[in-house]
Amino acid sequence: MRLAAAFALSLAVAGPASAAFGAASGDWRADAKSGDVRRLERLDRAWSEALAQARAGGYGRQVKALGAVTDPRVSLSRPQPTPGNYRCRTIKLGSPSNGLPFVAYGWFRCRVELTPGGDLVLEKVTGSQRQYGNLYPDAARRLVFLGAVAWGADEGYARYGRDPERDQVGVMERIGAGRYRLALPWPKQESKLDLLELRR
């Protein structure tokens, strides 16, 4: 299913892909690797372990101060972000080893694009870790992200499916007026849960 008609009628997203990815199907599971499907199936466990580890590590006050961003129960209707520019920041929760269980970065720039083919694409434009990927319809209150992360200022787009160490899968939800959260469970580096907060 493509986005153009559904977006015009109900602002619902359907079948996103960018030119960098080629055409995507209407079902994210058809495009996702089996390991990434399993990662997303364990999203609740990632939330639970990551939050518990951050609080046990002495970052309970910082986690609470972030409000809806770090509250997995917050998930509002109309999860699809309006195309355009956003401020965005990354919060890393938990650690797979002995690293810091909480890190909150400053604000960078993100962009959501509606492609000529009717697809919705999310890009983190600035920063040393930059996600790029498709947003797929999944449920009434969430979209699924399939993408990859580029490291360093000199790299171009990272493309899903080219490098398992860079591939990412996550859930995009609306958490307030003009506010969205991309939750990325079990990233391959540094944390148990990455959160990308987007604000208009």
NUGU-87262 format. One record per atom (N, C-alpha, C): x, y, z; residue in three letters; atom name. Coordinates in steps of 0.1 Angstrom, whole numbers, plus 2048, in hexadecimal, padded with zeros to 3 digits. Example, Ala and Ser with C-alpha at 12.3 -4.5 7.8 and 13.67 -1.06 7.14 Angstrom:
<rs>
884/7C7/84E/Ala/N
87B/7D3/84E/Ala/CA
884/7DF/84E/Ala/C
880/7EA/847/Ser/N
889/7F5/847/Ser/CA
881/800/84F/Ser/C
</rs>
This chain:
<rs>
808/7F4/800/Met/N
800/800/800/Met/CA
809/80C/800/Met/C
805/817/7F9/Arg/N
80D/823/7F7/Arg/CA
807/82E/800/Arg/C
80F/838/802/Leu/N
80B/842/80C/Leu/CA
802/84D/806/Leu/C
804/850/7F9/Ala/N
7FE/85D/7F4/Ala/CA
7EF/85D/7F7/Ala/C
7E7/853/7F3/Ala/N
7D9/854/7F5/Ala/CA
7D5/853/803/Ala/C
7DB/84A/80B/Ala/N
7D8/849/819/Ala/CA
7DB/856/821/Ala/C
7E7/85C/81D/Phe/N
7EB/868/824/Phe/CA
7E1/874/821/Phe/C
7DC/875/815/Ala/N
7D3/87F/812/Ala/CA
7C6/87D/819/Ala/C
7C1/871/81B/Leu/N
7B5/86E/821/Leu/CA
7B5/86F/830/Leu/C
7C0/869/836/Ser/N
7BF/868/844/Ser/CA
7CD/86A/84B/Ser/C
7D6/870/843/Leu/N
7E4/872/848/Leu/CA
7EA/865/84D/Leu/C
7E5/85A/848/Ala/N
7EB/84D/84C/Ala/CA
7F6/84A/842/Ala/C
801/843/847/Val/N
80C/83F/83F/Val/CA
80B/831/839/Val/C
80F/82F/82D/Ala/N
80F/822/827/Ala/CA
81B/820/81E/Ala/C
821/814/820/Gly/N
82B/80F/817/Gly/CA
837/818/814/Gly/C
83F/81D/81E/Pro/N
849/827/81B/Pro/CA
856/821/815/Pro/C
85D/829/80D/Ala/N
86A/825/809/Ala/CA
870/832/803/Ala/C
87D/833/802/Ser/N
883/83E/7FC/Ser/CA
88B/839/7F0/Ser/C
88F/842/7E7/Ala/N
897/83E/7DC/Ala/CA
8A3/836/7DF/Ala/C
8A9/839/7EB/Ala/N
8B5/832/7EF/Ala/CA
8B2/824/7F3/Ala/C
8A6/820/7F6/Phe/N
8A2/813/7FA/Phe/CA
89C/80B/7EE/Phe/C
896/812/7E5/Gly/N
88E/80B/7DB/Gly/CA
880/809/7E1/Gly/C
877/803/7D9/Ala/N
86A/801/7DD/Ala/CA
869/7F8/7E9/Ala/C
860/7FC/7F3/Ala/N
85D/7F4/7FE/Ala/CA
850/7EE/7FD/Ala/C
84D/7E3/804/Ser/N
840/7DD/804/Ser/CA
837/7E4/80E/Ser/C
82B/7E0/80E/Gly/N
822/7E7/818/Gly/CA
823/7E1/825/Gly/C
82A/7D6/827/Asp/N
82B/7CF/834/Asp/CA
83A/7CF/837/Asp/C
83E/7D5/842/Trp/N
84C/7D6/846/Trp/CA
852/7C8/848/Trp/C
84A/7BE/84C/Arg/N
84F/7B1/84F/Arg/CA
855/7AB/842/Arg/C
84F/7AF/837/Ala/N
854/7A9/82A/Ala/CA
861/7AF/826/Ala/C
865/7BA/82C/Asp/N
872/7C1/828/Asp/CA
87C/7BF/834/Asp/C
878/7BB/83F/Ala/N
881/7BA/84B/Ala/CA
888/7AC/84B/Ala/C
894/7AD/850/Lys/N
89B/7A0/853/Lys/CA
895/799/85F/Lys/C
896/78C/85F/Ser/N
890/784/86A/Ser/CA
895/789/878/Ser/C
8A2/78C/878/Gly/N
8A8/790/885/Gly/CA
8A2/79D/88A/Gly/C
89F/7A6/881/Asp/N
899/7B3/884/Asp/CA
88A/7B1/888/Asp/C
883/7A8/882/Val/N
876/7A5/887/Val/CA
876/7A0/895/Val/C
880/798/899/Arg/N
881/793/8A6/Arg/CA
885/79E/8B0/Arg/C
88E/7A7/8AB/Arg/N
891/7B3/8B4/Arg/CA
885/7BB/8B7/Arg/C
87C/7BD/8AE/Leu/N
871/7C5/8B0/Leu/CA
867/7BE/8B9/Leu/C
866/7B1/8B8/Glu/N
85D/7A9/8C0/Glu/CA
862/7AA/8CF/Glu/C
86E/7AD/8D1/Arg/N
873/7AE/8DF/Arg/CA
874/7BD/8E3/Arg/C
86C/7C5/8DD/Leu/N
86D/7D4/8E1/Leu/CA
869/7D6/8EF/Leu/C
85F/7CF/8F4/Asp/N
85B/7D1/902/Asp/CA
866/7CE/90C/Asp/C
86D/7C3/909/Arg/N
878/7BF/912/Arg/CA
883/7C9/911/Arg/C
886/7CF/905/Ala/N
890/7D9/904/Ala/CA
88C/7E5/90D/Ala/C
880/7EA/90C/Trp/N
87B/7F5/915/Trp/CA
87E/7F1/924/Trp/C
879/7E5/928/Ser/N
87A/7E1/936/Ser/CA
888/7E1/93B/Ser/C
891/7DA/934/Glu/N
89F/7D8/938/Glu/CA
8A6/7E6/938/Glu/C
8A4/7ED/92D/Ala/N
8AB/7FA/92C/Ala/CA
8A7/804/936/Ala/C
89B/805/939/Leu/N
896/80F/943/Leu/CA
89B/80A/951/Leu/C
89A/7FD/954/Ala/N
89E/7F8/961/Ala/CA
8AD/7FA/963/Ala/C
8B5/7F8/959/Gln/N
8C3/7FA/95A/Gln/CA
8C7/809/95B/Gln/C
8C0/812/954/Ala/N
8C3/820/956/Ala/CA
8BF/825/964/Ala/C
8B4/820/969/Arg/N
8B0/824/977/Arg/CA
8BA/81F/981/Arg/C
8BD/812/980/Ala/N
8C7/80C/989/Ala/CA
8D4/812/989/Ala/C
8D8/818/97D/Gly/N
8E5/81F/97C/Gly/CA
8E5/82D/981/Gly/C
8DA/831/987/Gly/N
8D9/83F/98D/Gly/CA
8D4/849/984/Gly/C
8CD/846/979/Tyr/N
8C8/850/970/Tyr/CA
8B9/851/970/Tyr/C
8B3/84C/97B/Gly/N
8A5/84D/97C/Gly/CA
89F/85B/97A/Gly/C
8A5/865/980/Arg/N
8A0/872/97F/Arg/CA
8A1/877/971/Arg/C
8AC/874/96A/Gln/N
8AD/879/95C/Gln/CA
8A3/872/953/Gln/C
8A0/865/955/Val/N
896/85E/94D/Val/CA
889/864/950/Val/C
885/866/95C/Lys/N
878/86C/95F/Lys/CA
876/87A/959/Lys/C
881/882/959/Ala/N
880/88F/954/Ala/CA
87D/890/945/Ala/C
880/885/93E/Leu/N
87D/885/930/Leu/CA
86E/882/92D/Leu/C
867/87E/937/Gly/N
858/87D/935/Gly/CA
854/873/92B/Gly/C
84B/877/922/Ala/N
845/86E/918/Ala/CA
84F/866/910/Ala/C
85B/86C/90E/Val/N
865/866/905/Val/CA
869/859/90B/Val/C
86A/857/918/Thr/N
86F/84B/91E/Thr/CA
864/843/924/Thr/C
858/846/921/Asp/N
84C/83F/926/Asp/CA
846/836/91B/Asp/C
848/829/91B/Pro/N
844/820/911/Pro/CA
835/81F/90F/Pro/C
82E/824/919/Arg/N
81F/824/919/Arg/CA
819/82F/910/Arg/C
821/839/90D/Val/N
81C/845/906/Val/CA
81C/841/8F7/Val/C
811/840/8F1/Ser/N
810/83D/8E2/Ser/CA
802/843/8DE/Ser/C
803/84E/8D6/Leu/N
7F6/855/8D3/Leu/CA
7F2/851/8C4/Leu/C
7E6/855/8C1/Ser/N
7E1/852/8B4/Ser/CA
7E8/85B/8AA/Ser/C
7E7/858/89D/Arg/N
7ED/860/892/Arg/CA
7FD/860/894/Arg/C
803/854/893/Pro/N
811/853/896/Pro/CA
81A/858/88A/Pro/C
815/85A/87F/Gln/N
81D/85E/873/Gln/CA
821/86D/874/Gln/C
82E/870/874/Pro/N
832/87E/875/Pro/CA
830/885/868/Pro/C
82C/892/869/Thr/N
82A/89A/85D/Thr/CA
837/89C/856/Thr/C
838/89B/849/Pro/N
845/89D/842/Pro/CA
84A/8AB/846/Pro/C
857/8AC/847/Gly/N
85E/8B9/84A/Gly/CA
86A/8B7/853/Gly/C
86E/8C2/858/Asn/N
87A/8C3/861/Asn/CA
877/8C2/86F/Asn/C
87F/8BB/877/Tyr/N
87D/8B9/885/Tyr/CA
88B/8BB/88D/Tyr/C
889/8BF/899/Arg/N
895/8BE/8A2/Arg/CA
894/8B0/8A8/Arg/C
8A0/8AA/8AA/Cys/N
8A0/89C/8AF/Cys/CA
8AC/89A/8B8/Cys/C
8AA/890/8C1/Arg/N
8B5/88D/8CA/Arg/CA
8B4/87E/8CD/Arg/C
8BF/878/8D1/Thr/N
8C0/86A/8D4/Thr/CA
8C3/868/8E3/Thr/C
8BB/85E/8E8/Ile/N
8BD/85A/8F6/Ile/CA
8C0/84B/8F6/Ile/C
8CB/847/8FC/Lys/N
8CF/839/8FD/Lys/CA
8CD/834/90B/Lys/C
8C5/829/90C/Leu/N
8C2/823/919/Leu/CA
8C7/815/91A/Leu/C
8CD/811/925/Gly/N
8D2/804/927/Gly/CA
8E0/803/920/Gly/C
8E6/7F8/924/Ser/N
8F3/7F5/91E/Ser/CA
8F5/7E6/91D/Ser/C
8F9/7E1/911/Pro/N
8FC/7D2/910/Pro/CA
908/7CD/917/Pro/C
911/7D7/91C/Ser/N
91D/7D3/923/Ser/CA
91E/7DB/92F/Ser/C
92A/7E2/931/Asn/N
92C/7EA/93D/Asn/CA
92B/7F9/93A/Asn/C
925/7FD/92F/Gly/N
924/80B/92B/Gly/CA
91A/813/933/Gly/C
919/81F/930/Leu/N
90F/828/937/Leu/CA
901/823/934/Leu/C
8F8/822/93E/Pro/N
8EB/81E/93C/Pro/CA
8E1/829/937/Pro/C
8E6/835/937/Phe/N
8DE/840/932/Phe/CA
8E7/84B/92C/Phe/C
8E3/84F/920/Val/N
8EA/85A/919/Val/CA
8E0/862/911/Val/C
8DF/86F/913/Ala/N
8D6/877/90C/Ala/CA
8DE/882/904/Ala/C
8DD/881/8F7/Tyr/N
8E4/88A/8EE/Tyr/CA
8DD/897/8EC/Tyr/C
8E3/8A1/8E7/Gly/N
8DD/8AE/8E3/Gly/CA
8D5/8AD/8D7/Gly/C
8CF/8B8/8D3/Trp/N
8C6/8B9/8C8/Trp/CA
8CD/8BA/8BA/Trp/C
8C8/8B2/8B1/Phe/N
8CD/8B2/8A3/Phe/CA
8C1/8B5/89A/Phe/C
8C3/8B2/88D/Arg/N
8B9/8B4/883/Arg/CA
8B4/8A7/87D/Arg/C
8A8/8A6/87B/Cys/N
8A2/89A/875/Cys/CA
898/89F/86A/Cys/C
895/896/861/Arg/N
88C/89A/856/Arg/CA
883/88E/853/Arg/C
876/891/850/Val/N
86D/887/84B/Val/CA
869/88B/83D/Val/C
86A/882/834/Glu/N
867/885/826/Glu/CA
85C/87C/821/Glu/C
853/882/819/Leu/N
849/87B/812/Leu/CA
84E/87B/803/Leu/C
852/86F/7FE/Thr/N
858/86E/7F1/Thr/CA
84E/86F/7E6/Thr/C
852/872/7DA/Pro/N
849/873/7CF/Pro/CA
841/867/7CD/Pro/C
846/85B/7D1/Gly/N
83F/84F/7D0/Gly/CA
835/84C/7DB/Gly/C
834/855/7E4/Gly/N
82B/854/7EF/Gly/CA
830/84C/7FB/Gly/C
83D/84D/7FD/Asp/N
843/846/808/Asp/CA
848/84F/813/Asp/C
849/84B/820/Leu/N
84D/853/82B/Leu/CA
85B/84E/82F/Leu/C
864/858/830/Val/N
872/854/833/Val/CA
877/85D/83F/Val/C
87E/857/848/Leu/N
883/85F/854/Leu/CA
892/85F/852/Leu/C
898/86B/854/Glu/N
8A7/86D/853/Glu/CA
8AB/876/85F/Glu/C
8B5/872/866/Lys/N
8BC/87A/870/Lys/CA
8C8/881/868/Lys/C
8C7/88E/866/Val/N
8CF/895/85D/Val/CA
8DD/898/863/Val/C
8DD/89C/86F/Thr/N
8EA/8A0/875/Thr/CA
8ED/897/881/Thr/C
8FA/897/885/Gly/N
8FE/88F/890/Gly/CA
908/884/88C/Gly/C
90E/87D/895/Ser/N
918/873/891/Ser/CA
912/865/88F/Ser/C
905/864/893/Gln/N
8FD/857/891/Gln/CA
8F0/85C/88A/Gln/C
8EF/858/87D/Arg/N
8E4/85E/875/Arg/CA
8DB/852/870/Arg/C
8CF/851/874/Gln/N
8C6/847/86F/Gln/CA
8C0/84B/862/Gln/C
8BC/842/85A/Tyr/N
8B5/844/84D/Tyr/CA
8AD/838/84A/Tyr/C
8A0/83A/848/Gly/N
899/82E/844/Gly/CA
88A/831/842/Gly/C
883/826/83F/Asn/N
874/827/83C/Asn/CA
86C/825/848/Asn/C
860/82C/848/Leu/N
856/82B/852/Leu/CA
84A/823/84C/Leu/C
847/818/852/Tyr/N
83C/810/84D/Tyr/CA
830/810/856/Tyr/C
824/80F/850/Pro/N
818/80E/859/Pro/CA
818/800/860/Pro/C
813/800/86C/Asp/N
813/7F4/874/Asp/CA
807/7F2/87C/Asp/C
804/7FD/884/Ala/N
7F8/7FC/88D/Ala/CA
7F2/80A/88E/Ala/C
7E7/80B/895/Ala/N
7E0/818/896/Ala/CA
7E9/823/89D/Ala/C
7F2/81E/8A6/Arg/N
7FA/828/8AE/Arg/CA
809/827/8AC/Arg/C
80D/820/8A1/Arg/N
81B/81F/89F/Arg/CA
81E/81C/890/Arg/C
82A/820/88C/Leu/N
830/81D/880/Leu/CA
83D/814/883/Leu/C
842/80D/879/Val/N
84E/806/87B/Val/CA
859/80C/872/Val/C
864/80E/877/Phe/N
870/813/870/Phe/CA
879/808/86D/Phe/C
87D/807/860/Leu/N
888/7FF/85B/Leu/CA
892/808/855/Leu/C
89E/808/85B/Gly/N
8A9/811/855/Gly/CA
8B6/80C/85A/Gly/C
8C0/815/859/Ala/N
8CD/812/85D/Ala/CA
8D4/81F/862/Ala/C
8DF/81E/869/Val/N
8E6/82A/86E/Val/CA
8F3/82C/868/Val/C
8F6/838/864/Ala/N
903/83C/85F/Ala/CA
90B/842/86B/Ala/C
918/83F/86A/Trp/N
921/844/875/Trp/CA
92B/84E/86F/Trp/C
92D/859/876/Gly/N
937/863/872/Gly/CA
931/86D/867/Gly/C
938/878/866/Ala/N
933/883/85E/Ala/CA
935/880/84F/Ala/C
93E/877/84B/Asp/N
942/875/83D/Asp/CA
93A/86A/836/Asp/C
932/863/83E/Glu/N
92A/859/838/Glu/CA
91D/85E/832/Glu/C
919/858/827/Gly/N
90C/85B/821/Gly/CA
901/853/828/Gly/C
8F6/851/821/Tyr/N
8EB/849/827/Tyr/CA
8EF/83B/82A/Tyr/C
8EB/836/835/Ala/N
8EC/827/838/Ala/CA
8DF/821/833/Ala/C
8E0/816/82C/Arg/N
8D4/80F/827/Arg/CA
8D1/802/82E/Arg/C
8C4/800/831/Tyr/N
8C0/7F4/837/Tyr/CA
8C3/7E8/82F/Tyr/C
8C9/7DE/836/Gly/N
8CB/7D1/82F/Gly/CA
8D9/7CF/82A/Gly/C
8E2/7DA/82A/Arg/N
8EF/7D9/825/Arg/CA
8F9/7D4/830/Arg/C
8F7/7D8/83C/Asp/N
900/7D5/847/Asp/CA
8F8/7D2/854/Asp/C
8F8/7C6/859/Pro/N
8F1/7C3/865/Pro/CA
8F4/7CB/871/Pro/C
901/7D0/872/Glu/N
905/7D8/87D/Glu/CA
8FF/7E6/87D/Glu/C
8FA/7EA/871/Arg/N
8F4/7F7/870/Arg/CA
8E5/7F7/86F/Arg/C
8DF/7EB/86C/Asp/N
8D1/7EA/86A/Asp/CA
8CA/7ED/877/Asp/C
8BE/7F4/876/Gln/N
8B6/7F8/882/Gln/CA
8A7/7F5/87F/Gln/C
8A0/7F1/889/Val/N
892/7F0/888/Val/CA
88C/7F6/894/Val/C
881/7FD/893/Gly/N
87B/804/89E/Gly/CA
86C/807/89C/Gly/C
867/80E/8A6/Val/N
859/812/8A6/Val/CA
858/821/8A8/Val/C
850/827/89F/Met/N
84E/836/8A0/Met/CA
840/838/8A5/Met/C
840/840/8B0/Glu/N
833/844/8B6/Glu/CA
832/853/8B9/Glu/C
826/858/8B9/Arg/N
824/866/8BD/Arg/CA
822/866/8CC/Arg/C
829/870/8D2/Ile/N
829/871/8E1/Ile/CA
824/87E/8E6/Ile/C
820/887/8DC/Gly/N
81B/894/8E0/Gly/CA
818/89C/8D4/Gly/C
814/8A8/8D5/Ala/N
812/8B1/8CA/Ala/CA
81F/8B5/8C3/Ala/C
821/8B0/8B7/Gly/N
82D/8B2/8AF/Gly/CA
839/8AB/8B5/Gly/C
837/8A1/8BD/Arg/N
841/899/8C3/Arg/CA
840/88A/8C0/Arg/C
84B/884/8BC/Tyr/N
84B/876/8B8/Tyr/CA
857/86F/8BF/Tyr/C
856/862/8C0/Arg/N
861/85A/8C5/Arg/CA
863/84E/8BD/Arg/C
870/84C/8B9/Leu/N
874/840/8B2/Leu/CA
87C/837/8BC/Leu/C
876/82B/8C0/Ala/N
87D/822/8C9/Ala/CA
883/817/8C1/Ala/C
890/816/8C3/Leu/N
898/80C/8BC/Leu/CA
89E/802/8C6/Leu/C
898/7F6/8C6/Pro/N
89C/7EC/8D0/Pro/CA
8A9/7E4/8CC/Pro/C
8B1/7E1/8D5/Trp/N
8BD/7D8/8D3/Trp/CA
8C6/7DD/8C8/Trp/C
8CA/7EA/8C8/Pro/N
8D4/7EE/8BE/Pro/CA
8E1/7E6/8C0/Pro/C
8E9/7E5/8B6/Lys/N
8F5/7DD/8B6/Lys/CA
900/7E3/8BE/Lys/C
8FF/7F0/8C1/Gln/N
909/7F6/8C9/Gln/CA
903/7FE/8D5/Gln/C
90A/7FF/8E0/Glu/N
909/809/8EB/Glu/CA
8FD/808/8F4/Glu/C
8F2/803/8F0/Ser/N
8E6/804/8F8/Ser/CA
8DD/7F8/8F6/Ser/C
8D2/7F7/8FE/Lys/N
8C8/7ED/8FC/Lys/CA
8BC/7F3/8F5/Lys/C
8BA/801/8F6/Leu/N
8AF/808/8EF/Leu/CA
8B4/816/8EC/Leu/C
8B2/819/8DF/Asp/N
8B5/827/8DB/Asp/CA
8A7/82E/8D8/Asp/C
8A6/83A/8DD/Leu/N
89A/842/8DB/Leu/CA
89E/84E/8D3/Leu/C
897/851/8C8/Leu/N
899/85D/8C0/Leu/CA
88D/865/8C2/Leu/C
88E/870/8C8/Glu/N
883/879/8CB/Glu/CA
883/884/8C0/Glu/C
877/886/8BA/Leu/N
875/890/8AF/Leu/CA
86B/89B/8B4/Leu/C
86F/8A7/8B2/Arg/N
866/8B2/8B5/Arg/CA
865/8BC/8AA/Arg/C
859/8C2/8A8/Arg/N
857/8CC/89E/Arg/CA
85D/8D9/8A3/Arg/C
</rs>
